[in-house]
Amino acid sequence: MLYREAGQFKTSYQADQAIFPIAQDRFVMLALLAVAFLVVPLVASEYVYRAVLIPVVILSLAAIGLNVLMGYCGQVSLGSGAFMAIGAYAAYDIGVHLPFINPFVCILLGGFVAAAVGIVFGIPSLRIKGFYLACATLAAQFFADWAFLRVKWFTNYTPSGSVNAPPLEIAGIDLSSPTAAYLVSLCFTLVLGLGAKNIVRGHIGRQWMAIRDMDIAAEIIGVRPMYAKLSAFAVSSFLIGVAGGLWAFVYLGSWEPAAFSIDRSFQLMFMVIIGGLGSILGSVLGAAFIVLMPIFLNQALPPLGNLLGWQISTATVSHFEAMIFGALIVFFLVVEPNGLARLWSIAKEKLRLWPFPH
């Protein structure tokens, strides 16, 4: 009874096309934002910030960027870790050579650099697709790993190859504390995620989805494949590049090329697939699942072993964690291939029909 839109009338096209057309959705979203911005900073510990909140928020932005490319435009990519690295190192080099620029502006500029590189590596998508495009984007990952490890200019000629982020501050206010880092990451993700949501709901997003569903038919009705595909690569790489800058500057503080290895690319791909292709909400849910599930297994396995009379070592916990986590991913993909976003959609539909859900 609570989740019904009866009596809520739309009097304009703008109201009908709102992101949250139902009042209950707007109230829930406002409540979640109030909790995220006002309640969480008062109750969260440093461990929760470092292990859960900041990684989930930043990786959600990266997953949104990958979902723009894979879920909305249908272009498979295995190089998202490379674009995170490009955004991080571009922001670092801009800050080194132009020290008067604020670090957060450097992060945004790093996103634009990642977008430019993404367009270059997106050119093969004009002629190839599917598995072959995945191999082409994988080349970006290998190229980035080699460049940031061997070309010393990117790391400002540091002997170890590890670089340190500049101090984070705005108008003289120090933002290096875990609470400030969380709020900064949340603001970036919220603003850019809202922008991505509006893009995919507009004419550019409709072109992406037309290319995804049937590129030949889309071209016949007037969609330009080159413009649609390269714009998807640009927007996706920008979001992932900004996420990479936040990951390096806000979360890590100091990093080396191994922080953006191919494992990061696969992690982001799992987030998108588990959360739901073609869903902004699914990207956030997938990021939360991928980050929280290993932590939960790591905390739950030792007590379970003690309960059964087993002495589980730290190495055994790590092995069990990998096996159970992989099995859960496969099980989830078999049970619900459309991701967590689809489960959420089904729950909302049943709630609308309650107490007679079908």
N, C-alpha and C positions, 0 to 999 in steps of 0.2 A: 504493500500500500504506500510505502514511503517513496518508492522509486517509480513514480508515474508522472508522465508529462501532460496529463489531462488538465485542461484549463490554461495551459501555457500557449498563448497565441503569438504567432510571428506576424508582424505588420510591415516588415521590410525585407528585401532580399539580403541586406547586410546581416540582419538578425537571424535569418534562416541559415546563413552560411557561417555562423559563428563557430569557433573551435569547440566551445561547450554550449550547444544550443539548449540543453536542459538545465534548469536552475539548480537541481541537486548536484550535478557535476561541477558546476561553478562553485557551489558552497564547499564541496569536498576538496576541490583544488585549492581554494583559499585557505581552508583549514590545514591542509598539508604544507602549504607555503608558510603559514604562521608557525607551525611546529618546526619546520626546517630552519627558519631564520630566527625564531625567538626562543623556542623551548630547547632545541638541541644544544645550542651554545651554553645553556645553563646547566645541563645535566651530563653531557658527554665527557668522558675522560680522554686523556692523551692517547691511550692505546686504541680507543674506539675511533678517534680521529685518524690516526696513522694506519691502522689495520683495516678499517672498514669504510668510514665515511668519505675521506678524501679519495681513495682509489675508486670507489663506486661512482662518485660524482665525475671524476675526470675521465674514467673509462666509458662512462655513459655517453659523454660527448664524442669520444672516438668511435663508439659503436653507432651513434647516430650518423656520423660521417660515412662510415662504411655501409650503413643501411641505405643511405641515399643512393649509393652506387649499385649495390647488390640487390636490395629489396625493391627500390623504386625504378631503377633503370635496367636492371637485369644484367649488369656487367660484373662478371666474377673477378675478384681481386684477391691476391695473396701478398700484396706489398704494403699493407696498411702500417706495419711496423716501420717500414722505410720512411713513410711520409710523416710518422710521428718523429722519427729521428731528424728528418729534414727540418721540420718546424722547430725542434729543440735547438739544433745546432745553428740554424739561421738566426733565431732569436739571440743566441749566445754571441755569435759573431757580430750582429748588429750592435749589441750592447758593448762589445769590446771596442769596436772601431768608431762607434758614435755614443760615447758614454753619457752624453747629455740627454739621451732619450730614456724615458721611463721604462723599466723592465716589462711592464704590462703592455705598453705600446710595442715593445720589441716582440712580445709573444704574438700579438696580432699581425705584425709585419712578417714574422716567421710563418704564420699561416698563409699569407699571400705568396711567399716564396714556395711553400709546399704546393699551393694551387698551381703555380706556373710549372713546376716540375711535374705535377700530376697531369697537366695538359699534354706535356711532351710524352709521357709514358702512356697516355690515353690514346695517342694517335693510332697505334696498332688496332684499337677497337673498331676503327672504321673499316677494316678489312677482315678481321678475325673475331671469333667469339667462342664462348664456352671454355672448354679445357685449354684450347690454344691461347686464349686471352689470359687465363690464369697463369700459364707459363710465362707469358710476356710480362705480366705484372710481377711475377716472382723474380724476374730479372732486375726490377727496381730494388727489391730487397737485397739481392746479392751485390748490386752496384753500390748501394748505400753502405752496406757493411764494409765493403772494401774501401770506399772513399773516406769514410770517417775514421777508419783505422790506419790508413796509409798516408793520406794527404794531411800533413801536419798543420797546414794553414787553418783547417776547420777547428782544430783544438788549440789554436793560438800557440803552437809549437811547444806545448807542455810535454815534458819527457815521458810521463807515465801514460799519456793519452786521456787521462781523466780531467774533467773541467768542473769548475764551481760556478754556480749561478750567482749573479749579483744580488746585493741586499734588496729585499722586496719592501718598498715603501711608496706611499702616495702623500704628497704635501708634508713630508717629514714624519708621517705616521708609520711606525714599524708594523709590518704585516707578516712577520716571520713566525708568529705564534701559531699553534695548531688550530685554534679557533678562527683566527684571521685567514689562515690558508684555506680552511674549509669554506668560509663565507665567500672568499674571492673565487674559488673554484665553482661554488654553487651559482654565483652571479654569472660567470662566464657560460656555464652550461645552460642555465635557464634562458639567458638572452639569445644565445646562438641556437639552442634547441627550438625556441619559439620562432626564430627566423627560419630555420629549416622546415618547421611545420607549415609555416605560411607559404614557403616556396613550393613544397610538394602539393599544396592545395591550389596553387595558381596554374597559369597556363604552362609554365616551365615544367612543373611536376606532371601535368597531364601529358606533355610530350615525352617525358621520361617513361611514364607507364605505358604509353602507346608503343614506344620502342621495345620495352620489356615484353609486352604481350605478343606483338607480331611486327617486327621491324619493317618488313616489306609492305604490309598494309598501311603502316604509319607513314611510310614515305609516299605511298600512292595518294593519301589524303592530304599531303602537304607538309608533313613533319620533316624537317631537315635532320637526317641522322648525324651529320657531323656536328651541327650546333648542339643537338640534344645530348649526344654522348660526351663531347668535350666539356660541356657545361656541367654535366653530372660529375665528371672527373675533377673539375675545378672546385665545385662546391664541396664534394667529398674530401678532397685533399686539403682544402682550407680548414674544414672542421677537424680533421685528424691532425693537421699540423698544429693548430691551436691547442688541441689536447696534448700533443707531444711537448709543446712548450710549457704547458701547465704541469705536466708530469715531471719534467726536468727541473723547472724553476721552483714550483710550489711543493711538490711531493718529495723528490729525490734530493734536491739541493746540490749534489755533485753526482756526476754520472760518467759513464764510458759507453762506447758503441754497443756493448753486450746488453745494455738496458733496453735496446730496441731491436732485438734479434728476431728471427723468423718465428720464434715461440710467441712473441707478442702479436704477430699477424694472425696466427692460428687462434690465439685467445680471443681476439676481436671477432674473428669469423664465427667462433662458437657462440659468442654473445649474441650476434645477430641471428644465427640460426635458432638457438634456443629461445631467444626472446620473441622472435617472429619477424620474418622478412616483410618489408613494406609497412613497418609500424614504428613510430617514434617512441611510443610507450614501451613497445617490445624491446627496444634497444636498452632502455633503462632497466627493465626487468631482467634482461639477459645479463647485463653487467652486474647487477646485484646477485644473481644466482651464481655466476662464475666466481665472484669474489668471496661470497659468504659460504658457499658449500665446502670448499677446502678447509676453511677455518672451523666450521661446524664438525667436520669429520675428524680434524686434528684434536679437537677438544672432547669429542664423544668416544673415540676409539679406545683410549687408555682406560677410562672408567668401565667401559663395556668389557674389556679384556680382564680387568680385575674382578668384575662380577662373575665371569665365567671361569676364573682361576688361572688365567693366562697372564704371563708377564710379557707385555708388549714393549719392545724397545723403540727408541726414537726412529731408527732406520726402518723397522717393521711398520710403524705407523705411517711413515712416508710412502712405503710400497702399497699398503692397504688403501691409503688415501688416493693414490693414482688409479688403482684398479677400480675402486668403488666409484670414484668420480667419473671415470670413463664409462663404466657400466650404466651409471645413471644418465649420462648424456645419450647413450645409444637407446636405452629404455624410453627416455622422454621423447626422442625423435620418432620412435616407432608408435608410441601411444598418441602423441599430438604433434605431427610434423609442422603444423602452422605456428607453434611456439606458445609461450606464456601469454602473449597478447590475445591469442584466440581463446584461451581458457578464461581470461578476464572478460572478453566479449560475451562468451556463453553465460558466464555468471551474471552479467548485467541483464541479458535477455531473460534469464530465468527469474531474476528479481523483479523485472517488469511484470511478469505473468503470475507472480506469487499471489495467493497460495495454490495456484493451479499450474505449476511449471510442467511443460511437456518433456 
